């Protein structure tokens, strides 16, 4: 894809816009939501004077620990703010320092939005932390184009490190032959469904095509069952539908042409995505009040058997289990199937919409930072993350043996085998475009915009934000 250069002053402005535009996902693990982790756009030009830098806004941070006393210092920022998760990462840092006494690690933990703002300031000054949270996609590519992160390609060739990853998710961090980060958990969006409600409606198997899916929705309605849970007030859950349909209809080529400005987001595949989504919306498959319901409401509806399906990521079982009135019954009736294929679509049936969490290496990080990243993504430590509930679907193939859920194992396998692994649009695209995707698709759910208008709104934003 084309490199795009923006001034670092504009970078800060984009981050401010991001913080204003993007909401948070209340129950999904950090980094696995759509709008909660929408990217910003990095810069390619360093400021020439300090006057070009805006005055940073004080950002609340928590320096959890300074591990070790070695002369080689690694600055590590992550966003796992829960106490038990912080402890897991700190234990890994202690284990690495014990093996490498010349190293010390300063761990800074930030809440998601505070992290984005603090990272904006760090990138603005050209001083990124040595290791920091990343979701890959277009924002990381911009960091790479700007020379703000290190290319890990050579390191990934050593000792089979690169081959140890699930290749689909690793691709979110790779651009034009350069890899600027690695995932430590990753999965994909698909349909979670209540097997008992399917059985009650006389549905013997989940649908595999869009036509079958619409028939399944109607069958559930005819049986007096709400087919789908949706919290569309938060917008990002609904954007999954439009993006998946565009992926099934247009495939990789349609997205890359639109992103590279060789095509547009108003091209036929994106209009047809809206047409197909309107087919679903016209069936009125969602719970009453879904336009005013947030993701927390969505979870409760699904977790308590009040709807038969939800389109959601790999975090759904853990997130919903926490709000289920009967967690055992919820888990016992849980099934999963991939997003249906579109008859005649250009996308491969294996193509997946997904994402997760990863780490990138800052431009001035010492070589030991890469060694520490290798340590964090070792099979042994990936198994630890799985057991701690931090990586339901790990990024390392050898760690799959720690995943007990057959549904999560299937998601891992499908994400690994995807011929095209597409990051959520509201993470991959610049924040203004990602927000427009969410706003426009919500308008389609509300019946206030046509498929053509949705595509045109998204294209108008992209035409401005993705200028060569």
C-alpha positions as CSV (number, residue, x, y, z in Angstrom):
1,X,0.0,0.0,0.0
2,X,1.1,3.6,-0.5
3,X,3.0,5.4,2.1
4,X,1.3,8.6,3.4
5,X,3.2,11.4,5.0
6,X,1.6,13.7,7.5
7,X,3.2,16.3,9.7
8,X,3.7,15.4,13.4
9,X,1.6,18.4,14.4
10,X,-1.3,16.9,12.4
11,X,-0.6,13.6,14.1
12,X,-1.4,15.2,17.5
13,X,-4.5,16.7,16.2
14,X,-5.7,13.4,14.8
15,X,-5.1,11.8,18.2
16,X,-7.2,14.5,19.9
17,X,-9.9,13.8,17.3
18,X,-9.7,10.1,18.0
19,X,-10.1,10.6,21.8
20,X,-13.1,12.7,21.2
21,X,-14.7,10.4,18.6
22,X,-14.1,6.9,20.0
23,X,-16.1,5.4,22.8
24,X,-15.0,2.4,24.9
25,X,-16.1,-1.1,25.0
26,X,-17.2,-1.9,28.5
27,X,-16.8,-5.6,28.7
28,X,-14.5,-6.8,25.9
29,X,-10.8,-7.1,26.7
30,X,-8.7,-4.1,25.9
31,X,-7.7,-3.9,22.3
32,X,-10.4,-6.3,21.0
33,X,-13.2,-3.9,20.4
34,X,-14.0,-2.0,17.3
35,X,-14.5,1.7,18.2
36,X,-12.7,1.4,21.5
37,X,-9.4,0.9,19.7
38,X,-9.9,2.9,16.5
39,X,-6.5,3.9,15.1
40,X,-5.1,7.3,14.4
41,X,-2.7,8.2,11.7
42,X,1.1,8.4,12.3
43,X,3.4,11.0,10.9
44,X,6.4,10.9,8.5
45,X,8.0,14.2,9.1
46,X,9.9,15.2,12.3
47,X,9.2,18.7,13.6
48,X,11.9,21.2,13.0
49,X,11.4,23.3,16.1
50,X,10.0,22.8,19.5
51,X,7.5,25.5,18.7
52,X,5.7,23.1,16.3
53,X,4.8,20.8,19.3
54,X,1.6,21.5,21.1
55,X,1.7,21.8,24.9
56,X,1.1,18.2,26.1
57,X,-2.0,17.7,28.3
58,X,-1.1,16.0,31.6
59,X,-1.9,12.3,31.2
60,X,-2.6,10.0,34.2
61,X,-0.2,7.1,34.2
62,X,0.7,4.4,36.6
63,X,4.3,3.2,36.6
64,X,3.6,-0.2,38.1
65,X,7.1,-1.4,38.5
66,X,10.8,-0.9,37.8
67,X,12.1,-4.4,37.5
68,X,15.9,-5.1,37.8
69,X,18.8,-2.8,38.2
70,X,20.7,-3.5,34.9
71,X,22.3,-0.7,32.9
72,X,20.3,-1.6,29.8
73,X,16.9,0.0,30.4
74,X,13.7,-1.1,28.5
75,X,10.7,1.2,28.7
76,X,7.5,-0.9,28.3
77,X,3.9,0.5,28.0
78,X,0.9,-1.8,28.1
79,X,-2.8,-1.3,28.7
80,X,-3.8,-4.3,30.9
81,X,-4.9,-2.3,33.9
82,X,-6.6,-5.1,35.9
83,X,-4.5,-6.0,38.9
84,X,-4.2,-9.7,38.1
85,X,-3.2,-9.0,34.5
86,X,-0.6,-6.4,35.6
87,X,0.8,-9.1,37.9
88,X,1.1,-11.6,35.1
89,X,3.1,-9.2,32.9
90,X,5.3,-8.2,35.9
91,X,6.1,-11.8,36.7
92,X,7.3,-12.3,33.1
93,X,9.5,-9.1,33.4
94,X,11.0,-10.5,36.6
95,X,11.7,-13.8,34.9
96,X,13.4,-12.2,32.0
97,X,15.5,-9.9,34.2
98,X,16.6,-12.9,36.2
99,X,17.9,-14.5,33.0
100,X,19.4,-11.1,31.8
101,X,20.8,-9.3,34.9
102,X,22.2,-6.5,32.7
103,X,18.6,-5.4,31.9
104,X,16.1,-3.3,33.8
105,X,12.5,-2.9,32.7
106,X,10.3,0.1,33.6
107,X,6.7,-0.9,33.2
108,X,4.0,1.7,32.7
109,X,0.4,0.7,32.6
110,X,-2.2,3.1,31.1
111,X,-5.9,3.0,30.6
112,X,-6.7,2.7,27.0
113,X,-7.6,6.3,26.2
114,X,-4.8,7.6,28.4
115,X,-2.4,5.4,26.5
116,X,-3.4,6.8,23.1
117,X,-3.0,10.3,24.3
118,X,0.4,9.7,25.9
119,X,1.6,7.8,22.9
120,X,0.6,10.7,20.7
121,X,2.8,13.0,22.7
122,X,5.7,10.5,22.5
123,X,5.3,10.1,18.8
124,X,5.0,13.8,18.4
125,X,8.4,14.3,20.0
126,X,10.0,11.4,18.1
127,X,10.6,9.4,21.3
128,X,8.4,6.3,21.3
129,X,8.7,3.9,24.2
130,X,10.8,0.8,23.6
131,X,7.9,-1.6,23.6
132,X,4.3,-0.5,23.4
133,X,0.7,-1.7,22.7
134,X,-0.3,-1.9,19.1
135,X,-3.3,-3.2,17.1
136,X,-1.4,-3.3,13.8
137,X,-3.1,-2.0,10.7
138,X,-2.8,1.3,9.0
139,X,-1.7,3.2,12.1
140,X,1.3,0.9,12.6
141,X,2.2,1.2,8.9
142,X,2.3,4.9,9.3
143,X,4.7,4.6,12.3
144,X,6.9,2.4,10.1
145,X,6.8,4.9,7.2
146,X,7.8,7.6,9.7
147,X,10.7,5.6,11.0
148,X,9.3,5.6,14.5
149,X,9.3,1.8,14.9
150,X,11.8,-0.9,14.1
151,X,11.4,-3.5,11.3
152,X,11.4,-6.9,13.0
153,X,11.8,-8.9,9.8
154,X,15.3,-10.0,10.5
155,X,14.6,-11.0,14.1
156,X,11.5,-13.0,13.0
157,X,13.8,-15.1,10.7
158,X,15.9,-16.2,13.7
159,X,15.2,-19.4,15.6
160,X,11.8,-19.9,14.0
161,X,10.3,-16.9,15.8
162,X,8.2,-15.7,12.8
163,X,7.1,-19.2,11.9
164,X,5.8,-19.7,15.5
165,X,2.9,-17.2,15.0
166,X,-0.5,-17.7,13.5
167,X,0.2,-16.1,10.2
168,X,-3.1,-14.4,9.6
169,X,-2.9,-12.2,12.7
170,X,0.9,-11.6,12.1
171,X,-0.1,-10.1,8.7
172,X,-1.8,-7.2,10.5
173,X,1.7,-6.0,11.5
174,X,3.4,-6.6,8.1
175,X,3.5,-4.1,5.2
176,X,5.5,-4.2,2.0
177,X,7.8,-6.9,3.4
178,X,8.5,-5.1,6.7
179,X,7.0,-6.3,10.0
180,X,6.7,-3.6,12.7
181,X,5.2,-5.6,15.5
182,X,3.8,-8.9,16.6
183,X,0.5,-10.0,18.1
184,X,0.2,-11.6,21.5
185,X,-3.5,-12.5,21.2
186,X,-5.7,-12.5,18.2
187,X,-9.0,-14.0,16.9
188,X,-11.9,-13.3,14.6
189,X,-15.5,-12.1,14.6
190,X,-18.2,-14.7,13.9
191,X,-21.7,-15.6,15.0
192,X,-22.1,-17.0,18.5
193,X,-25.5,-18.7,18.9
194,X,-27.7,-20.4,21.4
195,X,-28.0,-24.1,20.4
196,X,-31.1,-24.6,22.6
197,X,-33.0,-21.8,20.9
198,X,-32.0,-23.1,17.4
199,X,-33.3,-26.5,18.5
200,X,-36.5,-24.9,19.8
201,X,-37.0,-23.3,16.4
202,X,-36.3,-26.6,14.6
203,X,-33.0,-25.4,13.1
204,X,-30.7,-28.4,12.8
205,X,-27.5,-26.7,11.6
206,X,-26.2,-23.1,11.4
207,X,-26.4,-21.4,8.0
208,X,-23.4,-21.2,5.7
209,X,-24.6,-18.7,3.1
210,X,-26.3,-15.3,3.4
211,X,-29.5,-16.7,1.9
212,X,-29.6,-19.4,4.5
213,X,-28.8,-16.9,7.2
214,X,-31.8,-14.8,6.3
215,X,-33.9,-17.9,6.3
216,X,-32.6,-18.8,9.7
217,X,-33.5,-15.3,11.0
218,X,-37.1,-15.7,9.6
219,X,-37.4,-19.2,11.1
220,X,-36.4,-17.9,14.6
221,X,-38.9,-15.0,14.3
222,X,-41.7,-17.4,13.3
223,X,-40.9,-19.4,16.4
224,X,-41.3,-16.3,18.6
225,X,-37.5,-16.0,19.2
226,X,-35.6,-12.8,18.9
227,X,-32.9,-13.8,16.3
228,X,-30.1,-11.3,17.0
229,X,-28.8,-9.3,20.0
230,X,-27.3,-5.9,19.0
231,X,-26.2,-2.9,21.0
232,X,-26.2,-0.4,18.2
233,X,-26.0,2.7,20.4
234,X,-22.3,2.0,20.6
235,X,-22.1,1.7,16.8
236,X,-19.0,-0.6,16.5
237,X,-21.0,-3.8,16.9
238,X,-23.1,-3.0,13.9
239,X,-20.1,-2.0,11.8
240,X,-19.0,-5.6,11.9
241,X,-21.9,-6.6,9.6
242,X,-21.2,-4.0,6.9
243,X,-17.4,-4.7,6.9
244,X,-17.9,-8.5,6.8
245,X,-20.3,-8.2,3.9
246,X,-17.9,-5.9,2.0
247,X,-15.2,-8.4,2.6
248,X,-17.3,-11.3,1.4
249,X,-18.5,-9.4,-1.6
250,X,-15.3,-7.5,-2.7
251,X,-12.5,-9.5,-1.1
252,X,-9.1,-8.1,-0.4
253,X,-8.9,-6.3,-3.7
254,X,-11.9,-4.1,-3.1
255,X,-10.6,-2.8,0.2
256,X,-7.0,-2.3,-0.9
257,X,-8.1,-0.5,-4.1
258,X,-10.3,1.8,-2.0
259,X,-7.6,2.3,0.6
260,X,-4.8,3.0,-1.9
261,X,-7.2,5.4,-3.8
262,X,-7.1,3.3,-6.9
263,X,-10.8,2.7,-6.3
264,X,-13.3,4.2,-3.8
265,X,-15.5,3.1,-0.9
266,X,-18.5,4.0,-3.1
267,X,-17.6,1.2,-5.6
268,X,-20.2,-1.5,-6.2
269,X,-18.9,-4.0,-3.5
270,X,-19.4,-1.4,-0.7
271,X,-22.8,-0.4,-2.0
272,X,-23.9,-4.0,-2.3
273,X,-22.7,-4.6,1.3
274,X,-25.3,-2.0,2.4
275,X,-27.9,-3.6,0.2
276,X,-27.4,-7.0,1.8
277,X,-27.3,-5.5,5.3
278,X,-30.6,-3.7,4.6
279,X,-32.1,-7.1,3.7
280,X,-31.3,-8.2,7.2
281,X,-32.5,-4.9,8.9
282,X,-35.8,-5.1,7.0
283,X,-36.5,-8.4,8.7
284,X,-36.4,-6.6,12.1
285,X,-34.3,-9.3,13.7
286,X,-33.0,-7.4,16.7
287,X,-34.3,-7.0,20.2
288,X,-36.7,-4.1,20.9
289,X,-34.8,-0.9,21.5
290,X,-31.6,-2.1,19.9
291,X,-30.7,1.4,18.6
292,X,-30.6,2.8,22.1
293,X,-29.0,-0.3,23.6
294,X,-25.3,-0.3,24.4
295,X,-22.9,-3.2,24.2
296,X,-23.6,-4.0,27.9
297,X,-27.3,-4.4,27.1
298,X,-26.4,-6.5,24.1
299,X,-24.3,-8.8,26.3
300,X,-27.1,-9.3,28.8
301,X,-29.6,-10.2,26.1
302,X,-27.4,-12.8,24.6
303,X,-26.0,-14.2,27.9
304,X,-29.5,-14.7,29.3
305,X,-31.1,-16.5,26.3
306,X,-33.2,-13.5,25.1
307,X,-31.8,-13.7,21.6
308,X,-30.4,-16.5,19.5
309,X,-27.3,-15.0,17.9
310,X,-24.8,-12.2,18.1
311,X,-22.0,-11.2,15.7
312,X,-19.0,-10.7,18.0
313,X,-15.3,-11.4,18.5
314,X,-13.5,-14.2,20.4
315,X,-13.9,-12.4,23.7
316,X,-17.7,-12.9,23.7
317,X,-17.9,-16.1,25.9
318,X,-15.8,-14.6,28.7
319,X,-17.4,-11.2,28.5
320,X,-21.0,-12.6,28.4
321,X,-20.3,-15.2,31.1
322,X,-19.7,-12.4,33.5
323,X,-23.2,-11.0,33.1
324,X,-25.1,-14.3,32.6
325,X,-27.7,-15.1,35.3
326,X,-26.7,-18.8,34.9
327,X,-23.2,-18.9,33.5
328,X,-23.2,-22.7,33.2
329,X,-26.4,-22.8,31.2
330,X,-25.0,-20.0,28.9
331,X,-21.8,-22.0,28.3
332,X,-23.6,-25.3,27.8
333,X,-25.8,-23.9,25.0
334,X,-23.1,-21.9,23.2
335,X,-22.2,-22.6,19.5
336,X,-20.2,-20.7,16.9
337,X,-20.2,-20.4,13.1
338,X,-18.3,-18.2,10.7
339,X,-19.9,-15.3,8.9
340,X,-21.9,-16.7,5.9
341,X,-20.6,-16.6,2.4
342,X,-22.2,-14.4,-0.3
343,X,-23.2,-16.2,-3.4
344,X,-21.0,-14.9,-6.3
345,X,-18.9,-12.8,-3.9
346,X,-15.2,-12.2,-4.7
347,X,-14.1,-12.9,-1.2
348,X,-12.7,-16.3,-0.2
349,X,-14.8,-18.2,2.3
350,X,-11.8,-18.4,4.6
351,X,-11.4,-14.6,4.7
352,X,-11.7,-13.3,8.3
353,X,-12.5,-10.1,10.1
354,X,-10.6,-9.9,13.3
355,X,-7.9,-8.4,15.5
356,X,-6.3,-8.5,18.9
357,X,-3.4,-7.0,20.9
358,X,0.2,-6.8,20.0
359,X,3.5,-5.0,20.7
360,X,5.7,-2.8,18.6
361,X,9.3,-1.8,19.2
362,X,10.3,1.9,19.2
363,X,13.0,3.2,16.9
364,X,15.6,3.7,19.6
365,X,15.0,0.5,21.6
366,X,18.0,-1.6,22.5
367,X,18.4,-5.1,21.0
368,X,17.4,-6.5,24.4
369,X,13.9,-5.1,23.8
370,X,13.4,-7.5,20.9
371,X,14.7,-10.4,23.0
372,X,12.2,-9.5,25.7
373,X,9.4,-9.4,23.1
374,X,10.5,-12.9,21.9
375,X,10.3,-14.0,25.6
376,X,6.8,-12.6,26.0
377,X,5.6,-14.4,22.9
378,X,7.2,-17.7,23.7
379,X,4.9,-20.7,23.7
380,X,5.4,-21.1,27.5
381,X,4.4,-17.5,28.2
382,X,1.6,-17.6,25.7
383,X,0.2,-20.6,27.7
384,X,0.4,-18.6,30.8
385,X,-1.6,-15.8,29.2
386,X,-4.2,-18.3,28.1
387,X,-4.6,-19.8,31.6
388,X,-4.8,-16.3,33.0
389,X,-7.7,-15.5,30.7
390,X,-5.7,-12.8,28.9
391,X,-5.4,-14.6,25.5
392,X,-8.4,-16.8,24.9
393,X,-7.0,-17.3,21.4
394,X,-3.2,-16.9,21.5
395,X,-1.0,-15.8,18.7
396,X,1.5,-18.7,19.0
397,X,0.5,-22.0,17.3
398,X,2.2,-24.1,19.9
399,X,0.2,-22.5,22.7
400,X,-3.1,-23.8,21.3
401,X,-2.8,-26.9,23.5
402,X,-3.6,-24.6,26.5
403,X,-7.0,-23.6,25.0
404,X,-9.7,-25.9,26.4
405,X,-12.7,-24.5,24.6
406,X,-13.3,-26.3,21.3
407,X,-15.1,-23.2,20.0
408,X,-12.0,-21.0,20.7
409,X,-9.8,-23.6,19.2
410,X,-11.9,-23.5,16.0
411,X,-11.6,-19.7,15.9
412,X,-7.8,-20.0,16.3
413,X,-7.6,-22.5,13.4
414,X,-9.8,-20.4,11.1
415,X,-7.9,-17.2,11.8
416,X,-4.7,-19.0,11.2
417,X,-5.9,-20.3,7.9
418,X,-7.5,-17.2,6.6
419,X,-6.3,-16.2,3.1
420,X,-7.2,-12.6,3.9
421,X,-7.3,-11.4,7.5
422,X,-8.9,-7.9,7.7
423,X,-8.6,-5.7,10.7
424,X,-11.8,-3.9,11.8
425,X,-12.2,-0.9,9.6
426,X,-12.5,1.4,12.6
427,X,-9.1,0.3,13.7
428,X,-7.4,0.1,10.4
429,X,-8.6,3.4,8.9
430,X,-7.8,6.9,10.1
431,X,-10.0,7.8,13.0
432,X,-12.3,10.2,11.1
433,X,-12.9,7.5,8.4
434,X,-13.4,4.8,11.0
435,X,-15.9,7.0,12.9
436,X,-17.7,7.7,9.6
437,X,-18.0,4.0,9.0
438,X,-19.6,3.5,12.4
439,X,-21.9,6.5,12.0
440,X,-23.0,5.6,8.5
441,X,-23.7,2.0,9.2
442,X,-25.7,3.0,12.3
443,X,-27.8,5.2,10.0
444,X,-28.5,2.2,7.8
445,X,-29.7,0.2,10.9
446,X,-31.9,3.2,11.8
447,X,-33.3,3.5,8.3
448,X,-32.1,7.1,7.9
449,X,-29.6,6.4,5.1
450,X,-29.7,4.2,2.0
451,X,-26.9,1.8,1.0
452,X,-25.8,4.3,-1.6
453,X,-25.7,7.1,0.9
454,X,-23.8,5.0,3.4
455,X,-21.1,4.2,0.8
456,X,-20.9,7.8,-0.3
457,X,-20.5,9.1,3.3
458,X,-17.6,6.8,3.9
459,X,-16.0,7.6,0.6
460,X,-16.3,11.4,1.2
461,X,-14.4,10.9,4.5
462,X,-11.8,8.6,2.9
463,X,-11.2,10.9,0.0
464,X,-10.2,13.6,2.4
465,X,-8.3,11.6,5.0
466,X,-6.5,9.2,2.6
467,X,-5.1,11.8,0.2
468,X,-1.8,10.5,-1.4
